[in-house]
Amino acid sequence: MAASMSTVLASFAATKSRVVYCKQLTTVFRLHHGAAMGPHHEKRTLTATHISKKFTGSLHLHKRSFATEVSHQLEDPTIDQTPEETLLTIKEKPKGYLAWKPVDDVYMRMHYPPQLQTFQDAMETLRKQDKWMFCRRKSKHEDRTVTISMNLDMALQKKKKVEPFQGVVLLPHPFKSDNRILCFARGTDEQNAIDAGADIVGDETIVPKVLSRKIKNYDYCVSTPDMMPELVPLKRLLRKKYPSSKRGSVGLDLRSMIHRYKKGQEYKCQIKWAHVNVSIGKLSLTNEQLEENMQCIITDVSKHKPAEFSPLITKITLNAFLLDGVALEFEKYLPKREDEFSALRSSQEPETKQL
């Protein structure tokens, strides 16, 4: 009875050893042919030479695990590698995702990290979508508007945030018709506003016409400082169009104000959503022109947060009307922050004397 039991145990141990060896041999076969490994395998780099050196000769069993053997062989300096050897790299998958990049062009975004693209590649993607995108009225969407959506980090210090802001920026390549300007001025400033290109100009006499909505075809309002007391009845009607020195719509330089609001592109940010959505051009413009417009807007938006804090913009998505958005690599477009040591060094350098 004891002899039969020992025979059974010996056969069982031999069978278990063969199973372990078969698993090791299967792993090596998968490594040799470049198959993907499971998440339980560690990141290692193997070559065909390592695999052949380990499993040549007589078949024998090892007490140590396969991972331990491979780690010892990788640390062995006697193993020479030739340039012709193909490196088989096993890369761990990202935490919380299926893989680093999708295999197919149709996939669920929740299973993969954000796939960032350069501006040129993103524009090519949008132009390809524009060719095959089905529209009932294709002539209506012939020249789509390209926009960028920016996610912002409004935090400054403890319990302090960046205040809601809005601005108007002059783009190097304009793409839309001019805005209509309503200017409140009197005397010589009234003629200066007409010469600057204001569409509607008047003094306190046009305030009742604006209140009765007889004058309503305008996009922005600018004014001189001496006209502000006369515009108090219009504050509830105009709301965000009401002239304000904080927005740059009240001043004595009417020519620059009218030119900026007439030709510029407006953007707004609300602290609730921490988001800015602004147009940068049309698909009829070249990629270089669209990139310059985007660079101008990013530079102007970044000024609303002090440079000593983290960057204001955290994510940029490029999209067009009825097309899919594409996440951009935007780090190179952010304004560069000067290093503290370089700033201190430049301040301590003595001024060069002219001979």
C-alpha positions in Angstrom: 0.0 0.0 0.0 2.8 2.3 0.9 4.7 1.5 -2.3 1.6 2.2 -4.5 1.1 5.5 -2.7 4.7 6.6 -3.3 4.3 5.6 -7.0 1.2 7.8 -7.3 2.9 10.7 -5.6 5.9 10.4 -7.9 3.8 10.3 -11.0 1.8 13.3 -9.8 4.9 15.3 -9.1 6.3 14.4 -12.6 3.0 15.5 -14.2 3.0 18.8 -12.3 6.6 19.5 -13.4 5.7 18.8 -17.0 2.8 21.2 -16.8 5.0 23.9 -15.4 7.6 23.3 -18.1 4.9 23.5 -20.8 3.7 26.8 -19.4 7.3 28.1 -19.5 7.8 26.9 -23.0 4.5 28.5 -24.2 5.6 31.8 -22.7 8.9 31.6 -24.5 7.1 30.8 -27.8 4.9 33.9 -27.3 7.9 36.0 -26.6 9.7 34.7 -29.6 6.8 35.6 -31.9 6.0 39.0 -30.4 2.7 38.1 -28.9 1.2 40.4 -26.2 1.5 39.3 -22.6 -1.0 39.5 -19.9 -1.0 42.2 -17.2 0.6 39.9 -14.6 3.9 39.8 -16.5 6.6 42.3 -15.7 8.1 44.7 -18.2 11.2 42.9 -19.6 13.3 43.0 -22.8 14.4 39.6 -24.3 16.2 38.6 -27.4 16.2 35.5 -29.6 19.7 34.7 -28.3 18.5 34.7 -24.7 15.7 32.3 -25.5 17.9 29.9 -27.5 20.6 29.8 -24.9 18.1 28.9 -22.2 16.3 26.1 -23.9 19.0 24.4 -25.9 20.4 21.0 -25.0 18.6 18.3 -23.0 15.2 19.1 -21.5 15.5 19.5 -17.8 13.4 21.0 -15.0 14.3 24.0 -13.0 13.2 24.7 -9.4 13.4 28.5 -9.8 10.7 30.4 -11.7 11.0 31.5 -15.3 11.0 35.2 -14.4 13.9 34.6 -12.0 16.0 32.8 -14.6 15.3 35.6 -17.2 16.3 38.3 -14.7 19.6 36.6 -13.9 20.4 36.2 -17.6 19.6 39.9 -18.3 22.1 40.9 -15.6 24.7 38.5 -17.0 27.4 40.7 -18.8 28.7 37.7 -20.7 25.7 37.6 -23.0 26.7 39.5 -26.2 24.1 41.1 -28.3 24.4 41.7 -32.0 22.7 44.5 -34.0 20.8 42.0 -35.9 19.0 40.7 -32.8 15.4 41.8 -32.6 14.4 43.2 -29.2 11.0 41.9 -28.0 9.7 44.5 -25.6 6.7 43.8 -23.3 5.1 47.0 -22.1 2.7 47.2 -19.2 -0.7 48.5 -20.1 -1.7 51.9 -18.4 -3.6 51.7 -15.2 -7.4 51.9 -15.7 -7.2 51.4 -19.5 -7.1 48.6 -22.0 -4.0 49.7 -23.8 -2.0 52.8 -24.7 -3.4 53.2 -28.2 -6.4 51.7 -30.0 -5.8 49.3 -32.8 -8.8 50.3 -34.9 -10.0 53.8 -35.8 -13.3 53.1 -34.1 -13.1 52.7 -30.4 -14.5 53.8 -27.1 -12.6 56.7 -25.6 -13.2 55.6 -22.0 -10.9 52.6 -22.5 -7.8 54.5 -23.8 -5.8 57.5 -22.6 -6.3 60.8 -24.4 -4.8 60.5 -27.9 -3.1 63.9 -28.4 -2.2 65.1 -31.9 -0.2 67.9 -33.4 -2.1 70.8 -34.9 -1.2 69.7 -38.5 -2.5 66.2 -37.9 -5.6 67.4 -36.2 -6.4 69.7 -39.1 -5.9 66.9 -41.6 -8.4 64.8 -39.5 -11.0 67.6 -39.6 -10.6 68.1 -43.4 -11.0 64.4 -44.0 -14.2 64.4 -41.9 -15.5 67.4 -43.8 -15.3 65.4 -47.1 -17.4 62.5 -46.1 -19.6 64.1 -43.4 -23.3 63.8 -44.5 -25.3 67.0 -44.3 -28.8 67.5 -45.6 -27.9 71.1 -46.8 -24.3 70.7 -47.8 -24.1 74.2 -49.2 -25.0 75.6 -45.8 -21.9 74.0 -44.2 -19.6 74.4 -47.1 -17.0 76.5 -45.2 -17.1 75.3 -41.6 -15.9 77.4 -38.6 -13.0 76.0 -36.7 -13.1 76.5 -33.0 -10.9 75.6 -30.0 -12.2 74.6 -26.5 -9.9 75.4 -23.6 -10.3 73.9 -20.2 -8.9 76.2 -17.5 -7.3 75.9 -14.1 -8.8 78.8 -12.2 -7.2 78.1 -8.8 -4.7 80.6 -7.4 -4.3 80.1 -3.6 -6.5 78.7 -0.8 -10.1 79.7 -1.5 -9.0 82.1 -4.2 -9.7 81.8 -7.9 -9.2 83.7 -11.1 -12.2 86.1 -11.6 -14.4 85.6 -14.6 -13.0 87.4 -17.6 -13.6 88.3 -21.2 -11.6 90.0 -23.9 -11.2 91.0 -27.5 -8.1 90.1 -29.5 -7.0 91.1 -32.9 -6.2 88.1 -35.0 -3.5 88.2 -37.7 -5.8 86.5 -40.2 -9.4 87.8 -39.9 -12.1 85.5 -41.2 -15.5 87.2 -40.5 -17.2 90.4 -41.3 -16.7 93.5 -39.2 -18.7 94.1 -36.1 -21.1 97.1 -35.8 -20.1 99.7 -33.2 -22.3 102.1 -31.3 -20.3 105.0 -29.9 -21.4 107.6 -27.3 -19.4 110.8 -27.7 -20.0 114.5 -28.0 -18.3 117.5 -29.6 -15.0 116.8 -31.4 -15.0 113.2 -30.2 -18.1 112.5 -32.2 -16.3 113.4 -35.5 -13.3 111.4 -34.4 -15.5 108.3 -33.9 -17.0 108.7 -37.3 -13.5 108.9 -38.9 -12.4 105.8 -36.9 -15.2 103.8 -38.5 -18.0 103.7 -35.9 -21.4 102.7 -37.4 -23.6 104.6 -35.0 -22.4 107.8 -33.2 -24.3 110.1 -31.0 -24.5 111.9 -27.7 -27.1 111.9 -24.9 -29.9 112.6 -27.5 -29.8 109.0 -28.8 -30.2 107.4 -25.4 -34.1 107.5 -25.6 -33.9 105.9 -29.1 -31.7 103.1 -27.7 -34.2 102.6 -24.8 -37.2 102.4 -27.2 -35.2 99.9 -29.3 -35.3 102.1 -32.4 -31.6 101.7 -32.5 -30.7 98.0 -32.0 -28.5 96.9 -34.9 -25.1 97.0 -33.1 -22.7 94.5 -31.6 -20.6 96.5 -29.1 -20.8 99.9 -27.4 -17.9 102.2 -26.6 -18.0 105.6 -24.9 -15.9 108.5 -23.7 -15.6 109.0 -19.9 -17.7 112.2 -19.9 -20.7 110.4 -21.4 -20.9 107.7 -18.7 -23.3 109.6 -16.3 -25.8 109.9 -19.2 -25.8 106.2 -19.9 -27.0 105.0 -16.5 -30.6 104.4 -17.8 -29.1 102.0 -20.4 -27.4 99.7 -17.9 -30.2 97.2 -17.5 -30.9 97.1 -21.3 -27.3 96.8 -22.5 -26.1 94.4 -19.8 -22.8 93.0 -21.0 -22.6 95.5 -23.8 -22.6 98.3 -21.4 -19.4 100.3 -21.7 -16.9 99.5 -19.0 -13.3 100.6 -18.3 -12.5 97.1 -17.1 -13.3 95.7 -20.5 -11.5 98.5 -22.4 -14.7 100.0 -23.9 -14.4 103.4 -22.1 -11.5 105.7 -22.9 -10.3 108.8 -24.8 -8.5 106.9 -27.5 -11.6 106.2 -29.6 -9.6 105.1 -32.7 -7.9 102.2 -31.0 -11.1 101.1 -29.1 -13.2 101.2 -32.2 -10.6 99.3 -34.3 -10.2 96.6 -31.7 -13.9 96.0 -31.2 -14.7 96.2 -34.9 -12.0 93.8 -36.2 -11.4 91.7 -33.1 -12.5 88.3 -31.9 -14.2 88.1 -28.5 -13.9 85.3 -25.9 -15.6 84.8 -22.6 -14.9 82.7 -19.5 -17.3 81.9 -16.6 -15.9 80.7 -13.3 -18.7 78.1 -13.0 -17.5 76.1 -16.0 -13.8 77.2 -16.3 -14.0 76.9 -20.0 -13.4 79.1 -23.1 -14.8 78.3 -26.5 -13.6 80.6 -29.3 -13.4 80.5 -33.1 -10.0 80.7 -34.8 -11.0 80.7 -38.5 -12.6 78.8 -41.4 -11.6 75.6 -43.2 -10.9 77.8 -46.2 -7.8 79.2 -44.4 -4.5 77.4 -44.5 -3.2 75.4 -41.5 -0.5 77.9 -40.9 -3.0 80.8 -40.8 -5.2 78.9 -38.4 -2.2 78.0 -36.2 -1.2 81.7 -36.0 -4.7 82.7 -34.9 -4.8 80.0 -32.3 -1.4 81.1 -30.9 -2.6 84.7 -30.6 -5.7 83.7 -28.7 -3.8 81.3 -26.3 -1.3 84.0 -25.5 -4.0 86.6 -24.7 -6.0 84.1 -22.5 -2.9 83.1 -20.6 -2.4 86.7 -19.4 -5.4 86.4 -17.0 -3.4 84.3 -14.5 -0.1 85.3 -12.9 2.9 83.5 -14.2 4.1 82.3 -10.8 1.1 79.9 -10.6 0.4 76.8 -12.7 -0.6 77.3 -16.4 -4.1 78.5 -16.9 -4.9 76.2 -19.8 -5.0 72.5 -19.0 -6.5 71.0 -22.2 -7.3 72.2 -25.8 -9.7 70.5 -28.2 -9.8 71.4 -31.8 -13.2 71.0 -33.6 -15.5 72.3 -36.3 -19.2 72.5 -36.8 -20.8 69.0 -36.7 -17.3 67.3 -36.7 -15.6 65.3 -34.0 -13.1 67.1 -31.7 -9.4 66.3 -31.6 -7.3 66.8 -28.5 -4.1 68.9 -29.2 -0.6 68.9 -28.0 -0.6 72.5 -26.8 2.4 72.8 -24.5 4.6 74.6 -27.1 1.9 77.3 -27.5 1.9 78.3 -23.9 4.0 81.3 -22.9 7.3 80.3 -21.5 7.8 81.1 -17.8 11.2 82.6 -16.9 13.1 80.6 -14.4 13.7 82.2 -11.0 17.4 81.5 -11.1 17.8 82.9 -14.6 15.8 86.0 -13.7 18.0 86.6 -10.5 21.2 86.1 -12.6 20.1 88.6 -15.2 19.2 91.1 -12.5 22.7 90.7 -10.9 24.7 91.1 -14.1 26.4 94.4 -14.3 25.4 96.8 -17.0 27.9 97.0 -19.9 29.6 100.3 -20.2 29.8 101.9 -23.6 33.4 102.8 -24.6 
